Amino acid sequence: MDLIVGVYRDASGKTPVMESVQEAERFLASAAESKSYRGLSGNLDFNDGIARFVLGSGHPALERQSTIQTVAGTGALRLIGDLIAKLSPQAKVWTTDPAYVNHLPIMAAAGLEVQTFPWRESETGLDFEAVVQALDGARAGDILLLHGCCHNPTGIDPSLEQWSAISRLCHDKGLIPFVDMAYQGFGDGVDADAAGLRLLAGEHEQMFVTLSCSKNMSLYCERTGAAMVIASEAGEAEKVRLSLEQIARANYSMPPNHGAAIAAYLFAHPEAWLKELEECRMRVCTNRQNLAAELKAIGAPEKFQCLERQKGMFSLLPLSSSQIERLRDEFAIYGAIGGRINVAGLGTQQIPLLADALKRVFDSP
Ligand SMILES: Cc1ncc(COP(=O)(O)O)c(C=O)c1O
């Protein structure tokens, strides 16, 4: 059982091209007039569409943001890392522990110092006290790197009250929020998943956002994403965009157009795409509920019930490294290092097998 892979899988174990994406591609193939160069900011319709998608139409921060297309979310992270290193080289980037595997290497490669704060379960959700305690060491001007939703690898998301407290903490300590949004639509729905990000964007004059279409449009190999900078006013955001373009020029010049053109089409004709995305989300939620229910039914420890509360494709199971090894050696169940499993990678018939194996490695350590 391969639970390592970081992509969505449907009930048959495939990562299909969405039908709405196929329709967009048919349209683009028939309408393409030229493959001439685009600008350094990439596809402008895409930039506008993704900004409205993440902030929500009518959000006041739309007027004071600038978004440029990047080589997926990874490229956006590096571009923003380079920008921070250029504008404020002594700023530290605070990232969660455990973190998305690429956050630390990308920020370090940009020349920034990285510090961590714990991201773990309490009895009811995110252990917020531990976050506040660790961030006591952060200084004004430091960057707080958060996951917009569906935290990778833990699946632990802040409640709206906790997002509000994060916003206050940033104000009190002079921290700049940086939200990495890679799974919008996989947690509670496209708007609910962006609620924390939208709250921060409304309450802060400076903020960084990185965006990915890999998961919610299933455009993994098309490398489609964006970097957004929110500033105190439109002129400032425009200046920062020029800096981002300079950094992009020295890297790859312009991002590839195909994925962004597909995404722009979907933002303009969202109905079929949002329906397919909702089906993916429901499958992940159902897998979570079924696995938690199965574990409960066979009397596995209560702590596994956090699976139901957690969001998105990943959860970090409360397993020791020897228990992870036993899952592999005795049951051929492969999770990632640290106990991360891809809940979206689970086939329906695999759920009882996984639950049984988890109970066994717990019962006889
Ligand atoms: C938290 C997070 N950020 C960013 C990314 C980058 O994804 P991509 O480069 O495919 O857009 C991922 C991918 O797994 C992720 O989990």
The ligand as an SDF file (V2000), in Angstrom:
LIG
                    3D

 16 16  0  0  0  0  0  0  0  0999 V2000
    2.5410   23.1830    1.1730 C   0  0  0  0  0  0  0  0  0  0  0  0
    2.9620   23.1100   -0.2510 C   0  0  0  0  0  0  0  0  0  0  0  0
    3.3800   24.2280   -0.8630 N   0  0  0  0  0  0  0  0  0  0  0  0
    3.7700   24.2250   -2.1510 C   0  0  0  0  0  0  0  0  0  0  0  0
    3.7550   23.0660   -2.8900 C   0  0  0  0  0  0  0  0  0  0  0  0
    4.2610   23.1700   -4.3030 C   0  0  0  0  0  0  0  0  0  0  0  0
    3.5430   22.5420   -5.2700 O   0  0  0  0  0  0  0  0  0  0  0  0
    3.8010   22.8230   -6.8200 P   0  0  0  0  0  0  0  0  0  0  0  0
    5.2100   23.2510   -6.9810 O   0  0  0  0  0  0  0  0  0  0  0  0
    3.4900   21.5460   -7.4990 O   0  0  0  0  0  0  0  0  0  0  0  0
    2.8470   23.9130   -7.1930 O   0  0  0  0  0  0  0  0  0  0  0  0
    3.3180   21.8720   -2.2950 C   0  0  0  0  0  0  0  0  0  0  0  0
    3.3260   20.6060   -3.0460 C   0  0  0  0  0  0  0  0  0  0  0  0
    3.2230   19.5240   -2.5470 O   0  0  0  0  0  0  0  0  0  0  0  0
    2.9170   21.8960   -0.9460 C   0  0  0  0  0  0  0  0  0  0  0  0
    2.4970   20.7960   -0.3080 O   0  0  0  0  0  0  0  0  0  0  0  0
  1  2  1  0
  2  3  1  0
  2 15  2  0
  3  4  2  0
  4  5  1  0
  5  6  1  0
  5 12  2  0
  6  7  1  0
  7  8  1  0
  8  9  2  0
  8 10  1  0
  8 11  1  0
 12 13  1  0
 12 15  1  0
 13 14  2  0
 15 16  1  0
M  END
$$$$
